[in-house]
Amino acid sequence: MNTLLVITGPTAVGKTDLCLDIAESHGIPIINADSRQIYRGMQIGTAAPTASQLARVRHYFVGTLDIDAYYNASMYEQDVMELLGKMFDGHDNSLALMTGGSMMYIDAVCNGIDDIPTIRDDVRELYKRRLADEGLESLLVELREKDPEYYDIVDRNNARRVVHGLEICHQTGLTYTSFRVREKKQRPFRIVKIALNRERETLYERINRRVDSMMAEGLEQEAHKLYPMRHLNSLNTVGYKEMFNYIDGVWSLDEAVERIKGNTRRYARKQLTWYKRDDDIVWFDAAETEKINNYLVDKLTS
């Protein structure tokens, strides 16, 4: 049976190296499931695959969109399903590999996107004004009251996602969460999901080193180039937001770097919270490569 292998886990845990080895050994490409690596011009801040890594294995959905392009999980689901249809066409025992840390993108492909209502213009304008007038913190308080489950997992620094959850609550009288827990879509292929983790202290050390490496590679210069476009949703993400505050004179460079590290660690905890709710995921310590490979051999040949 055709199989989609999904390898996920928190940021900086070590997904890239493992997936490159697996893709090379099976002669298959990598389907990226990182919602920011899809955009061009954000290579350093998103830890996108390097030129040498891209040369080793073909990648899909890496640097394919202009930075101002609109894209969401529903569009990603459609694009990946179309790609998988082509990859599996005429085959009965093919393997595809998808990896990344964007929880909603992975859920969209594995489970399908729920039929979430289109927001009316008047509701959109209402919350646009409220965000401008009251600020994000006020809306977060409201979201915690109206949809505590979504509040627990949403990126609370991402105004667009916070506002969207409130728009759904306001327009429908239901929680946003209620539209995201419906019956899974049936896929015409098997899905095998594993997640990598490490001891908390080790993971945090890796995150800190990654941020230091980003700075050494030119994150500050990349942020300066992107600064004129800082209003775009694609740049509303950890790494760039802190650097933009540094450019604006709000923080020193050292403080901005420390904020990136702290916010990245916070995001990793949020990722782990999300993944641990998925009973289909089998967990491994990222250092146990032999154990992971043995599991995959058994699973993929059964």
N, C-alpha and C positions, 0 to 999 in steps of 0.2 A: 504494500500500500504506500502511496506517496506520503511523505512526511515533511512537516514544517518543524524544524528544530529551533526553539526560541531560547536564547541565552541572555539572561538579564541580571540585574543586581545593581547596587548603589554605585554612584559615580566614583571612579578611581579604584574600583575593586580589582580590576585586572581582566575585564571582558575582552579587550582588544586583542591581546596576545593569544589568548586561548582560541578565539574565533578565527584568527588568521591561520593558526596551526590546523584547526579542524577543516576550514575551507580549503586549504592547500592539500591536505591529505585526501579529501573527497573530490577535489577538482570542481568545486562549486563556488559561486559568488556569495557575497555578503549583502544582505538587505538591511540597510541602516534604519534603526527605529529611534533615532535621536531627533527631536523636533527642531533643534537649532542647527545641527550639522547639515540639514537640508539646504540651508542658505549659503550663498557665496559670500566671500569676504569676511567670514567670521571664524577662520580656521583656528587661530590660536586660542581665543576665548572659549570655544566650544570643544577644544581638544579633538578636533576632527582628524581623521586619518591623514598621516603624512604622505608626501609624494611617494616615498619608498614603500609604504604600506599599500597604497593604491596600486602600485606597480606589481606587488606580489599577488593580489587577488582583486578581481573585479568587484566594485561596489556599486550598489544602486542607492539612489536618494542621498547622495553626498554632494553638496555644492551644486544642486540642480536648479535652485530657485533664486531669482533676484531678491535682494534684501527687503524690498518693499512689497513683495508678492503676498497675497492673502492665501493662507493654507491652514487646514484644520485636520482633526483626527478622522472625520468622515471622509474627506478627500483622500487622506492617506489610506484608509481602508479600501476605497475603490481602486486606487492606483496599485496597491500591493496585491489585491485579489486579481486584478487584470494581469499583473506580472506573473503571479503564481500559476494562473491559468495557462499562460504561454510556456512556462518552465515545465509544468507537469503534463502538458498536452502530449498524448501518445505514449505516455510512460505509466508503468504500474508500480514502480518501486524507486522513485526518485527522491532525492533529499534537497531541501532548501533550508538555508540558515538565515535567521533574522536575529539581530542583536541591537541592544540599545537600552537606555534608561528612561525613556519617556513612557510613563505608565499608561496614559490614555491611548497612545498610538499602538502599543502592544495589545491592550484590551480590545481596541477597535478591530484588529485583524483576527484575534483569537475568538472573540465573543460577538463582534458586530456592534455597531453604533445604534443606540436606541432611537426611537422616533421622537426626538426632542422638538417641541414646537418652535416655529420661527417667531422671533420676537417682534411685536408690533412696534411701529415707529414711535408712537407716543410713549411706550414703556422705555424704549431705548433712550429717548430724549430725557425722560424723567431721571433715569439713573446717571446719565451723562452729566446733567446739571447737579445732581446730588454729590457725585464724586468731586466735581469742581468746587462746590460750595462747602461740603462737609469734610471732605478728605477720606482717604481709604480706611482709616482706623474706625470711623463712625460706621461705615458700611460693614466692616468686619464684625462689629458688635451685633449688628442686625442679622448678618448671616449666621452667626453662632446661635442666635435665638431661633431663627426660622429653619435652619438646616444644619444641625450640629454635626451630622455625619460627614457632610461635604466640607464643613469648616475644618474638621480634623485632618483632611487629606489635601485640601487645596493649597496651592502656593500662595501664601498670604501676602507676598510682595507683588503678585501678578494681579494688577487691578482689573484687567480684562476678564479673568476667570472668576474673580470675586463678584464683579458686577453681573456677569452672565448668570451665575447661580441665583442672585437676587432677582434678576429679571424673570427667570423661570418661576420662582416662588411667587412673585407679584402677579404675573399674568395668569398663572394656572391655579393658584391657591394650593399647589402641591410642592413638595420639596424637589429640588434638582436631583437629589439622590434617588427618588422614586422612579425617575426616568432612566436611571443608569443601572438598574438591578433586574431588568426583565430577562426573559428566557434567552439563552444563548442561541445565536444563529448556528445552524448546522453547516459544517465545512466539508467539502468533498476530499478531505485529506486528514491524516492523523496529525495531531499537534503534541509535541513533546517539549515540555518546559522545564528548564533548570535555572536556578539562580545561584549566583556566587556571593559569598560573604567572607568577612575576615573578622578577627577579634577587633572590638571597637577601637582600641588604642592603635592597633596597626592600621586600620582603615583611615583613622584621622591623620596619622603620620603620612600616609600615602597622599591624602588630599592636600596636606600642607606642602609636601614636596612637589606635587603637580602644580600648585599655584606658583611656587617659586620658579619652576621650570617655565611656566607661561610668561612670567615676567622676564626671565632671561631670554626667551624667544622673541619678545617684542610685543607683549600685550598692551603696554602703555602706548606704543606707536600705533598699533591697530585701533585702539580706542580713539585716539586723536583723529584718525581717518574717518571713523564711523560717527564721530561726535555730531556732525551736522544732521545726521539722521536719527538722533537719539530718541525721537518721539515714536519711532516705528515699534510695533509690537514685537518684531523679531529680536529687537535689542533690549526688550524688557526682561532681562535675565541676569542671573548671578554672573559676576565678572565685569560685565559692561556697565551695569548700573553703578557699581561702586567706583569704577574708573571715571565715569562721567561726573560723579560727585567730586572726585579729586580734581578733574579739569575745571569744574565750576568753583573750586576753592573752598568747598565745604569741608573736605578732609585733606590731611597730608597724604603723600604717597604711601608712607608706611601704614597709616591707619586704613587707607583704602585696601591695601593688600591683606591686612589682618581681617577686615570686614569680609573680603572675598572668601578667605579661609573659613571664617565662622559661618557664613551663610551657606557655603558649600557643605559643610558638615551638617548643618541643619537640614539642607535638602536631602542629603544621604539618609538621614533618619526618617524623613518623610517617605522616601522611596521604600525603605525597609518596612515601614508600617503598611504601605499599600500592598507590597508583594506578599507579606505574611498572611494576608487575608485570602490568598489564592491557594486553595487546597490542591490544585493541579501541579503546583511547582514543587520540584525536588531540589533541596538545598545542598550545597557543597561549600566547603572551605576552598577559596580560590587557589590556595597553594597545593591542594590535593589533585594535581593534574592526572596522575595515574588512575586514581579512583574515579575521576570524572570520565576519563577515556574508556575505562572498563565498563562503566555504567552505560555509556553511549553505545558501545559495541553491542552489549547485551540487548539494549532497548531497540536499537535500530535494525538488528538482525532478527528480532523476535516476530 
